[in-house]
Amino acid sequence: QVLLVESGGALVQPGVSLRLSCAASGRTFSSFAMGWFRQAPGKEREFVAAISRSGENTDYADSVKGRFTISRDNTKNMMYLRMNSLKPEDTAVYYCAGVGVRYVVAVVTTASGYDYWGQGTQVTVAS
């Protein structure tokens, strides 16, 4: 069992940066592929970014590519999402997710591929 807890959400103005954090419990964090998803009001949950067990491989949604950066620190059981040049359309509840995978380089980009989810953190981008 893995417990995931997000933090770092806030109300910010367009154009600024924000970093989200995801803290994972347990000693098997390094065996998990991890990801970030978001859900805006009235919309389905969508993929944002994913990272492999080692952190070597990453993938991003087209809407955030070049602005967001996913990273992880396996020594601290932490995952991060650095969000630059935030836009109003980035407003959503952001969720971190994890799944145990065999291959070190695998990334998982679909919500159905994850077993563990955090409770979410609200990001609001508004003037």
Kinemage of the C-alpha trace (Angstrom):
@kinemage 1
@onewidth
@group {chain A} dominant
@subgroup {mainchain}
@vectorlist {calphas} color= white
{ca gln a 1} P 0.000 0.000 0.000
{ca val a 2} L 1.206 3.476 -0.888
{ca leu a 3} L -0.145 6.745 0.450
{ca leu a 4} L 0.267 9.786 -1.794
{ca val a 5} L -0.149 13.340 -0.535
{ca glu a 6} L -0.004 16.376 -2.815
{ca ser a 7} L 0.849 19.904 -1.740
{ca gly a 8} L 1.753 23.237 -3.243
{ca gly a 9} L -1.500 24.248 -4.884
{ca ala a 10} L -2.404 27.919 -4.761
{ca leu a 11} L -4.229 30.846 -6.335
{ca val a 12} L -1.787 32.559 -8.693
{ca gln a 13} L -1.808 35.085 -11.490
{ca pro a 14} L -1.242 34.146 -15.127
{ca gly a 15} L 2.373 33.893 -16.121
{ca val a 16} L 3.799 32.946 -12.755
{ca ser a 17} L 5.384 29.659 -11.711
{ca leu a 18} L 4.346 27.106 -9.135
{ca arg a 19} L 5.767 23.826 -7.907
{ca leu a 20} L 3.588 20.958 -6.768
{ca ser a 21} L 4.933 18.201 -4.559
{ca cys a 22} L 3.784 14.636 -4.023
{ca ala a 23} L 4.984 12.803 -0.922
{ca ala a 24} L 4.817 9.007 -0.968
{ca ser a 25} L 4.804 6.724 2.011
{ca gly a 26} L 6.384 3.321 2.111
{ca arg a 27} L 9.751 1.996 1.082
{ca thr a 28} L 8.883 0.975 -2.481
{ca phe a 29} L 8.680 4.406 -4.091
{ca ser a 30} L 11.561 3.646 -6.423
{ca ser a 31} L 9.592 0.735 -7.875
{ca phe a 32} L 6.710 2.994 -8.897
{ca ala a 33} L 6.115 4.819 -12.126
{ca met a 34} L 4.495 8.129 -11.227
{ca gly a 35} L 2.308 10.684 -12.896
{ca trp a 36} L 0.353 13.902 -12.568
{ca phe a 37} L -3.227 14.323 -13.713
{ca arg a 38} L -5.650 17.200 -13.416
{ca gln a 39} L -9.380 17.711 -13.430
{ca ala a 40} L -11.093 21.000 -14.122
{ca pro a 41} L -14.714 21.653 -13.117
{ca gly a 42} L -17.091 19.903 -15.463
{ca lys a 43} L -14.311 18.100 -17.284
{ca glu a 44} L -12.831 14.644 -17.170
{ca arg a 45} L -9.532 13.922 -15.470
{ca glu a 46} L -6.690 14.381 -17.943
{ca phe a 47} L -3.087 13.340 -18.160
{ca val a 48} L -0.480 16.012 -17.447
{ca ala a 49} L 2.919 14.344 -17.051
{ca ala a 50} L 4.526 11.014 -16.229
{ca ile a 51} L 7.930 9.837 -15.082
{ca ser a 52} L 9.615 6.461 -14.988
{ca arg a 53} L 10.928 4.717 -11.896
{ca ser a 54} L 14.431 6.018 -12.430
{ca gly a 55} L 13.354 9.452 -13.578
{ca glu a 56} L 15.175 8.877 -16.851
{ca asn a 57} L 12.046 8.923 -18.995
{ca thr a 58} L 9.258 11.482 -18.951
{ca asp a 59} L 6.191 12.283 -21.016
{ca tyr a 60} L 3.908 15.302 -21.167
{ca ala a 61} L 0.530 16.312 -22.475
{ca asp a 62} L 0.832 18.595 -25.479
{ca ser a 63} L -0.937 21.358 -23.570
{ca val a 64} L 1.856 21.584 -20.977
{ca lys a 65} L 4.892 20.543 -22.983
{ca gly a 66} L 7.639 23.126 -22.673
{ca arg a 67} L 6.023 24.757 -19.624
{ca phe a 68} L 5.809 21.948 -17.052
{ca thr a 69} L 8.608 19.730 -15.764
{ca ile a 70} L 8.103 16.516 -13.823
{ca ser a 71} L 10.847 15.199 -11.570
{ca arg a 72} L 11.359 12.846 -8.667
{ca asp a 73} L 13.762 12.247 -5.813
{ca asn a 74} L 13.738 8.579 -4.868
{ca thr a 75} L 15.931 9.238 -1.834
{ca lys a 76} L 13.165 11.415 -0.385
{ca asn a 77} L 10.122 9.551 -1.736
{ca met a 78} L 9.069 12.737 -3.499
{ca met a 79} L 7.760 13.721 -6.915
{ca tyr a 80} L 7.429 17.259 -8.218
{ca leu a 81} L 5.711 19.203 -10.962
{ca arg a 82} L 7.269 22.521 -11.844
{ca met a 83} L 4.722 24.648 -13.681
{ca asn a 84} L 5.917 27.738 -15.531
{ca ser a 85} L 3.990 30.347 -17.500
{ca leu a 86} L 0.721 29.311 -15.937
{ca lys a 87} L -2.468 30.016 -17.861
{ca pro a 88} L -6.090 30.277 -16.718
{ca glu a 89} L -6.770 27.011 -18.528
{ca asp a 90} L -4.347 25.277 -16.164
{ca thr a 91} L -6.866 25.797 -13.378
{ca ala a 92} L -7.775 22.398 -11.959
{ca val a 93} L -7.353 19.991 -9.102
{ca tyr a 94} L -4.013 18.275 -9.617
{ca tyr a 95} L -3.567 14.658 -8.585
{ca cys a 96} L -0.454 12.560 -8.269
{ca ala a 97} L -0.653 8.885 -9.067
{ca gly a 98} L 1.572 5.843 -8.751
{ca val a 99} L 1.783 2.267 -9.951
{ca gly a 100} L 4.294 -0.482 -9.342
{ca val a 101} L 6.003 -1.431 -12.602
{ca arg a 102} L 8.625 -3.961 -13.518
{ca tyr a 103} L 10.554 -1.938 -16.060
{ca val a 104} L 12.723 0.917 -14.884
{ca val a 105} L 12.147 3.002 -18.004
{ca ala a 106} L 8.372 2.577 -18.332
{ca val a 107} L 6.102 5.618 -18.200
{ca val a 108} L 2.337 5.368 -17.725
{ca thr a 109} L 0.164 8.012 -19.338
{ca thr a 110} L -3.360 6.718 -18.783
{ca ala a 111} L -5.363 7.124 -15.590
{ca ser a 112} L -6.517 3.523 -15.745
{ca gly a 113} L -2.902 2.421 -15.521
{ca tyr a 114} L -2.460 3.734 -11.989
{ca asp a 115} L -3.343 2.005 -8.744
{ca tyr a 116} L -2.710 4.729 -6.198
{ca trp a 117} L -3.957 8.308 -6.117
{ca gly a 118} L -3.556 11.310 -3.872
{ca gln a 119} L -6.395 13.491 -2.676
{ca gly a 120} L -5.533 16.371 -5.000
{ca thr a 121} L -4.385 19.958 -4.632
{ca gln a 122} L -6.172 22.968 -6.132
{ca val a 123} L -4.401 25.213 -8.602
{ca thr a 124} L -6.254 28.339 -9.653
{ca val a 125} L -4.816 30.713 -12.229
{ca ala a 126} L -6.674 34.007 -12.376
{ca ser a 127} L -6.000 37.729 -12.617
